Amino acid sequence: MREKTENSVEVFVKAKELLDSGESFAIALVLNAEGSTPRKEGARAIITNTGKLFGTIGGGAIECETQRLAVESCKSKKSVIFDFELQGLDREGDTPICGGKMRILIDPISVQHKNIFSQIAETIKQRNKGIFLTTIKYLQIEYKWISCDSINSNIDFPGEEEINLCLEHKQPELFIQNKGAKEVFVEPIIPRPLLVIAGGGHIGQALAIQASLVGFDILVLDDRSEFTNRELFPKDTKTICDDIAQELSKIPAQKDTYIVIVTRGHKDDAQALEECINKPFTYIGMIGSKRKVAMIRDSLIQSGVCSTEQFEKVFSPIGLNIGALSVPEIATSITAELIAVRRMGITHKPWTDKETL
């Protein structure tokens, strides 16, 4: 199975910021990756005219060469496409030995692209989806942004069907026409999944930091103002100080949403779980001992709030079993479980050897 690529939404936001500031930069894009490579199609990075890097296309020798060419591209105002082979034969040599091959586009970005990158940044901010097209024709680069509701049969090569498939599979793809005379890289722009943390206490704060680092947008709910202080959480975290259960009831029932319930007590946990257990969120996890979880389970099932099958989908006890004890370790175990659900599609398997979490 081909590895899915996480589109670098942060790169588009950073590009818009640099365009606003007037700083010169180029964007490096992995057009194709064969065999074992550090990143796959769709990986992007920004390189300024001084060589400063935002994002990554894989690190090491390939990134070093990309930075060098990007600085030159910023000066010449000309695009570059190059192939990099990771086919070294000697572990003592300088050529990487991963065994794959990468094709990289480097394009200097100018103020004429500002509108497109502003549209993409706004789409990401609003948690909407769309398609970004990069067309390459005789090293002339053209960009086009298409919102989801604008995809239709009038779209030129590769056409409506192929574009919709990329969006459905959340997978970028390079399409080639006329034996390479024209290439179109189709990239779905998908917002980061939303993690709603019900409870802004110590675990909620530690979880927000770790989950933000691995690609989640964060919303923290608490009814105590001291635990919704924005200074406690990573930049761009949204916080709401109000009744937790009521606020959870307002969360749109979308599959790219993950819920973690870590309030200050079992009563609040139960109320929070009741508000979201019947919604099609990708992940619902609740902290608690086996005894607490069993009591809440019996209460919700007996009162008709949910069925046994619905409760079995709740990740509780929460987190992967890594023997976590401290707050940072517990946050790590929860973050690891979020990653496993997101990347591997795991379903919950109750622990048999741990009493807490």
KOLBATI-439465 format. One line per field, with one value per residue (C-alpha): residue in one letter; residue number from 1; x, y, z. Coordinates in Angstrom, 1 decimal, always signed. Each point is the difference from the previous one (the first is absolute). Layout:
BEGIN
rest	c(a;...)
nr	c(NUM;...)
east	c(X;...)
north	c(Y;...)
up	c(Z;...)
//
This chain:
BEGIN
rest	c(m;r;e;k;t;e;n;s;v;e;v;f;v;k;a;k;e;l;l;d;s;g;e;s;f;a;i;a;l;v;l;n;a;e;g;s;t;p;r;k;e;g;a;r;a;i;i;t;n;t;g;k;l;f;g;t;i;g;g;g;a;i;e;c;e;t;q;r;l;a;v;e;s;c;k;s;k;k;s;v;i;f;d;f;e;l;q;g;l;d;r;e;g;d;t;p;i;c;g;g;k;m;r;i;l;i;d;p;i;s;v;q;h;k;n;i;f;s;q;i;a;e;t;i;k;q;r;n;k;g;i;f;l;t;t;i;k;y;l;q;i;e;y;k;w;i;s;c;d;s;i;n;s;n;i;d;f;p;g;e;e;e;i;n;l;c;l;e;h;k;q;p;e;l;f;i;q;n;k;g;a;k;e;v;f;v;e;p;i;i;p;r;p;l;l;v;i;a;g;g;g;h;i;g;q;a;l;a;i;q;a;s;l;v;g;f;d;i;l;v;l;d;d;r;s;e;f;t;n;r;e;l;f;p;k;d;t;k;t;i;c;d;d;i;a;q;e;l;s;k;i;p;a;q;k;d;t;y;i;v;i;v;t;r;g;h;k;d;d;a;q;a;l;e;e;c;i;n;k;p;f;t;y;i;g;m;i;g;s;k;r;k;v;a;m;i;r;d;s;l;i;q;s;g;v;c;s;t;e;q;f;e;k;v;f;s;p;i;g;l;n;i;g;a;l;s;v;p;e;i;a;t;s;i;t;a;e;l;i;a;v;r;r;m;g;i;t;h;k;p;w;t;d;k;e;t;l)
nr	c(1;2;3;4;5;6;7;8;9;10;11;12;13;14;15;16;17;18;19;20;21;22;23;24;25;26;27;28;29;30;31;32;33;34;35;36;37;38;39;40;41;42;43;44;45;46;47;48;49;50;51;52;53;54;55;56;57;58;59;60;61;62;63;64;65;66;67;68;69;70;71;72;73;74;75;76;77;78;79;80;81;82;83;84;85;86;87;88;89;90;91;92;93;94;95;96;97;98;99;100;101;102;103;104;105;106;107;108;109;110;111;112;113;114;115;116;117;118;119;120;121;122;123;124;125;126;127;128;129;130;131;132;133;134;135;136;137;138;139;140;141;142;143;144;145;146;147;148;149;150;151;152;153;154;155;156;157;158;159;160;161;162;163;164;165;166;167;168;169;170;171;172;173;174;175;176;177;178;179;180;181;182;183;184;185;186;187;188;189;190;191;192;193;194;195;196;197;198;199;200;201;202;203;204;205;206;207;208;209;210;211;212;213;214;215;216;217;218;219;220;221;222;223;224;225;226;227;228;229;230;231;232;233;234;235;236;237;238;239;240;241;242;243;244;245;246;247;248;249;250;251;252;253;254;255;256;257;258;259;260;261;262;263;264;265;266;267;268;269;270;271;272;273;274;275;276;277;278;279;280;281;282;283;284;285;286;287;288;289;290;291;292;293;294;295;296;297;298;299;300;301;302;303;304;305;306;307;308;309;310;311;312;313;314;315;316;317;318;319;320;321;322;323;324;325;326;327;328;329;330;331;332;333;334;335;336;337;338;339;340;341;342;343;344;345;346;347;348;349;350;351;352;353;354;355;356;357)
east	c(+0.0;+1.3;+0.8;-2.4;+1.7;-1.0;-0.4;+2.1;-2.8;+2.4;+2.2;-2.9;-0.7;+3.7;+0.1;-2.8;+1.8;+3.2;-1.8;-1.6;+3.4;+1.6;+2.7;+1.4;-0.4;-0.4;-2.2;+1.4;-2.5;+0.5;-1.7;+0.9;+1.6;+0.9;+1.3;+1.2;+0.1;-0.2;-3.1;-2.6;-1.9;-1.5;+2.7;+0.8;+2.5;+0.6;+3.6;+0.7;+2.5;+2.5;-0.6;-2.2;-2.3;-3.6;-1.4;+1.9;+0.2;+2.1;+3.1;+3.6;+1.8;-3.2;-1.1;+3.5;+0.0;-3.5;+1.0;+2.9;-2.0;-2.9;+2.4;+1.2;-3.6;-1.0;+2.8;-0.6;-3.9;+0.0;-1.6;+2.1;-0.9;+2.6;+0.2;+1.8;+0.9;+0.5;+2.0;+3.4;+2.0;+2.2;-1.1;+3.2;-0.9;-2.0;-2.8;-3.0;-0.7;-3.7;-0.5;-2.6;-0.3;-1.6;-1.0;-0.1;-1.5;+1.4;-2.0;+0.8;-3.3;-0.9;-2.6;-2.2;-0.7;-1.2;-3.7;+0.2;+2.0;-2.4;-2.9;+1.6;+0.9;-3.6;-1.3;+2.2;-1.0;-3.7;+0.7;-1.3;+1.4;+1.2;+2.4;+3.3;+1.3;+3.6;+0.4;+3.4;+0.5;+3.5;+1.1;-2.7;-1.9;-3.7;-2.0;-3.8;-2.2;-3.4;-2.4;-2.0;-3.2;+1.7;+1.2;-1.9;+0.2;+1.4;+3.4;+2.8;+2.5;+0.0;-3.8;-2.8;+0.1;+3.7;+0.0;-3.0;+1.8;+3.1;-2.3;-1.9;+3.2;+1.8;+2.9;+2.0;+0.9;+2.1;-1.8;+2.1;-1.3;+1.6;+3.0;+1.0;-0.7;-2.5;-0.2;-2.6;+0.5;-3.4;+0.2;-3.1;+0.1;-1.4;-0.2;+1.8;-2.3;-1.6;+0.8;-2.5;+1.4;-2.8;+1.9;+2.9;+1.8;+3.5;-0.6;-2.0;+2.8;+2.7;-2.2;-0.6;+3.8;+0.7;-3.0;+0.7;+3.5;-1.3;-2.5;-3.3;-1.9;-0.9;-3.2;+0.0;-3.3;-0.2;-2.4;+2.9;+1.5;+3.5;+0.0;-0.9;+2.7;+1.6;+3.5;-0.2;-0.3;+1.8;-0.4;-3.3;-1.8;-3.6;-1.5;-3.6;-0.9;-3.6;-1.9;+2.0;-2.9;-1.9;+3.0;+0.6;-3.6;+0.8;+2.9;-0.9;-0.2;+2.9;+2.3;+3.2;-0.8;+1.6;-1.3;+2.0;-1.8;+2.2;-2.1;+0.5;-2.4;-2.0;-3.3;+1.2;+1.6;-3.2;-2.0;+2.6;-0.1;-3.7;+0.0;+2.3;-0.2;-2.7;+1.8;+2.3;+3.2;+3.1;+1.2;-1.7;+2.3;-0.8;+2.5;-0.7;+0.6;-1.7;-2.5;-1.0;-0.3;-2.1;-2.4;-0.4;-0.5;-2.8;-1.7;+0.0;-1.2;-2.7;-1.4;-0.1;+2.5;+2.0;+0.2;+2.7;+1.5;+0.1;+1.8;+2.6;+1.1;+1.1;+3.7;-0.1;+2.2;+1.8;+3.4;+2.3;+1.4;+3.5;+0.1;-0.6;+0.0;+0.9;-2.1;+2.3;+0.1;-3.8;-0.3;+2.5;-2.0;-3.1;+1.8;+1.4;-3.5;-1.3;+2.7;-0.7;-3.7;+0.7;+2.8;-0.9;-3.8;+0.2;-3.1;+0.1;+1.1;-0.5;+3.0;+0.3;+3.0;-0.4;-2.4;+0.3;-0.2)
north	c(+0.0;+3.4;+2.2;+2.9;+3.5;+2.6;+3.3;+2.7;+2.5;+1.9;+0.7;+1.8;+2.1;+0.9;+0.9;+2.4;+1.6;+0.4;+1.5;+2.5;+1.0;+0.2;-2.6;-1.9;-3.8;-3.1;-3.1;-3.5;-2.7;-3.7;-0.9;-3.7;-2.4;-3.6;-2.7;+0.8;+3.8;+2.2;+1.8;-0.7;+1.9;+3.3;+0.7;+3.7;+2.4;+3.7;+1.2;+3.8;+1.8;-0.4;-3.7;+0.0;-3.1;-0.4;-3.5;-3.0;-2.2;-2.6;+1.5;-1.1;+0.3;+0.5;+2.9;+1.5;-0.1;+1.4;+2.9;+0.8;-0.1;+2.0;+2.9;+0.0;-0.1;+3.0;+2.0;-1.1;+0.0;-3.3;-3.3;-3.2;-3.7;-2.5;-3.7;-1.3;-3.7;-1.6;-2.8;+0.2;-3.3;+0.7;+0.9;+2.1;+2.1;+3.2;-1.3;-1.1;-3.8;-0.1;-1.5;+2.4;+2.9;+3.4;+2.7;+3.5;+3.2;+3.3;+3.1;+3.6;+1.5;+3.6;+2.5;-1.1;-3.2;+1.8;-0.3;-3.8;-0.6;+2.4;-2.1;-3.2;+1.4;+1.2;-3.4;-1.7;+2.5;-0.7;-3.8;-0.4;-2.1;+0.7;-0.9;+1.7;-0.6;+0.5;-0.1;-0.4;+0.7;+0.5;+1.1;+2.6;-0.4;+0.9;-0.3;-0.4;-0.2;-1.8;-0.1;-3.2;+1.5;+1.2;-3.4;-0.7;-1.5;+3.2;-0.6;-0.6;-3.0;-2.2;+0.6;-0.1;-3.7;-0.3;+3.2;-1.3;-3.3;+1.8;+1.9;-3.1;-2.0;+3.1;-0.9;+2.3;-1.3;+1.1;-0.3;+0.1;+1.0;-0.3;-2.0;+2.6;+3.2;+0.9;-1.1;+0.8;-0.7;-0.3;+0.6;-0.3;+2.6;-1.6;+1.8;-1.5;-2.3;+1.7;-1.2;+1.2;-0.3;+0.0;+1.2;+2.5;-1.4;-1.4;-2.9;+2.2;+2.5;-2.6;-1.7;+3.2;+0.6;-3.5;-0.4;+3.4;-1.2;-3.0;+1.9;+0.6;+3.2;+0.5;+1.1;+0.0;+0.1;+0.7;+1.8;+1.5;+3.1;-0.8;-3.1;+1.7;+2.6;+0.0;+0.4;-3.5;-1.5;+0.0;+2.8;+0.0;-2.2;+1.0;+0.0;+0.3;+0.6;-1.3;-3.1;-2.8;-2.3;+2.8;+1.1;-3.6;-0.2;+2.9;-1.8;-0.9;-3.8;-0.3;-3.0;+2.1;+0.8;-1.7;+0.3;-0.4;+0.2;+0.9;+2.2;+0.4;-2.7;-3.1;+1.9;+2.5;-2.8;-1.9;+3.1;+0.8;-3.6;+0.0;+3.0;-1.5;-3.8;-0.3;+2.3;-1.3;+1.4;-1.9;-0.3;+0.4;-0.7;+0.4;-0.2;-2.2;-3.1;-3.3;+0.3;+3.6;-1.0;-3.0;+2.1;+2.7;-2.8;-1.7;+3.4;+1.1;-3.4;-0.5;+3.5;-0.5;+2.6;-2.5;-3.6;-2.5;+0.2;+3.8;+0.0;-2.5;+2.6;+2.3;-0.1;-0.4;-0.7;+2.6;+0.0;-2.8;-2.2;+1.2;-0.1;+3.8;+1.4;+3.7;+2.7;+0.4;-3.8;-0.2;+2.7;-1.9;-3.2;+1.8;+1.8;-3.3;-1.5;+3.0;-0.6;-3.7;+0.7;+2.6;-1.8;-3.7;+0.2;-2.1;-0.8;-0.1;-3.1;+0.3;-0.5;-3.2;+0.9;+3.6;+1.4;+3.8;+2.4)
up	c(+0.0;-0.9;+3.0;+0.4;+0.2;+2.5;-1.9;+1.5;+0.9;+2.1;-3.0;-1.8;+3.1;+0.3;-3.7;+0.4;+3.0;-2.0;-3.0;+2.4;+1.3;-3.4;+0.7;-3.0;+0.1;-2.0;+0.6;-0.4;-0.9;-0.3;-3.3;+0.0;+2.4;-0.9;+2.4;+3.5;+0.4;+3.1;-1.3;-2.6;-2.7;+1.2;+2.7;-0.1;+1.5;-0.2;-0.5;+0.2;-2.1;+2.9;+0.3;+3.0;+0.0;+1.1;-0.2;-1.4;-3.1;+1.7;+1.6;-0.6;-3.3;-2.1;+2.1;+0.0;-3.8;-0.2;+2.2;-2.2;-3.2;+1.6;+0.9;-3.6;-1.2;+2.1;-1.6;-3.6;+0.4;-2.0;+1.0;+0.3;-0.2;+1.1;+0.7;+3.1;+0.3;+3.4;-1.5;+1.8;+0.0;+3.0;+3.5;+0.3;-3.1;-0.2;-2.2;+2.0;-0.1;+0.6;-3.4;-1.5;-2.3;+0.3;-2.5;+1.4;-1.3;+1.2;-0.9;+1.1;+1.3;-0.9;+1.0;-2.9;+1.9;+3.1;-0.7;-0.5;+3.2;+1.9;-1.2;+1.2;+3.3;+0.6;-1.1;+2.6;+2.7;-0.7;+0.0;-3.6;-2.8;-3.5;-2.8;-0.8;-3.6;-1.0;-3.8;-1.5;-3.7;-1.3;+3.5;+0.0;+3.3;+0.4;+3.1;+0.4;+3.0;-0.2;+2.9;+0.5;-1.3;-3.2;-1.2;-3.2;-3.5;-1.4;+1.7;-2.4;+0.2;+2.1;+0.2;+2.6;+0.7;+0.7;+2.2;+2.0;+0.6;+1.3;+2.4;+1.1;+0.6;+1.6;-2.2;-2.3;-3.5;-3.0;-3.4;-3.2;-3.4;-3.5;+1.2;+2.6;-2.0;+2.7;+3.6;+2.6;+3.6;+1.8;+3.7;+2.3;+2.7;+3.1;+3.4;+3.0;+2.1;+2.9;+3.5;+2.6;+3.5;+2.6;+3.1;+0.1;+3.0;+0.2;-2.4;-2.4;-0.1;-0.6;-2.6;-1.9;-0.3;-1.3;-2.3;-1.6;-0.9;-1.8;-2.1;+1.8;+0.3;+3.7;+1.7;+3.9;+1.9;+3.8;+2.3;+2.0;-1.5;+1.5;-2.1;-3.3;+0.2;-3.5;+1.5;+1.3;-3.5;-3.3;-2.4;-2.0;+2.6;+0.4;+3.5;+1.2;+3.6;+0.6;+0.9;-1.6;-0.8;-1.6;-2.1;-1.1;-1.2;-2.4;-1.7;-3.6;-0.4;-2.4;-0.6;+0.2;+3.7;+2.9;+3.6;+3.1;+3.4;+2.9;+2.2;+3.8;+1.1;-0.9;-0.1;-2.6;-1.9;-0.2;-1.1;-2.7;-1.3;-0.1;-2.3;-2.6;+0.2;-2.8;-2.4;-2.8;+1.3;-1.1;+3.7;+3.4;+2.9;+3.8;+2.8;+3.0;+2.0;-1.1;+2.9;-1.0;-3.7;+0.9;+2.2;-2.7;-2.6;+1.9;+0.8;-3.7;-1.3;+2.6;-0.5;-3.8;-0.9;-2.0;-0.8;+1.0;-3.5;+0.1;+3.3;-1.2;-2.6;+2.9;+0.7;+3.8;+1.7;-2.1;-1.7;-1.3;+2.8;+0.4;+3.7;+0.3;+3.5;-0.1;-1.7;-3.0;-0.4;+0.2;-2.7;-2.1;+0.2;-1.0;-2.9;-1.2;+0.0;-2.0;-2.5;-0.2;-0.6;-2.6;-1.9;+0.4;+0.6;+3.2;+2.0;+3.8;+1.8;+3.7;+2.2;+2.1;+2.2;+1.1;+2.5;-0.8;-2.8)
//
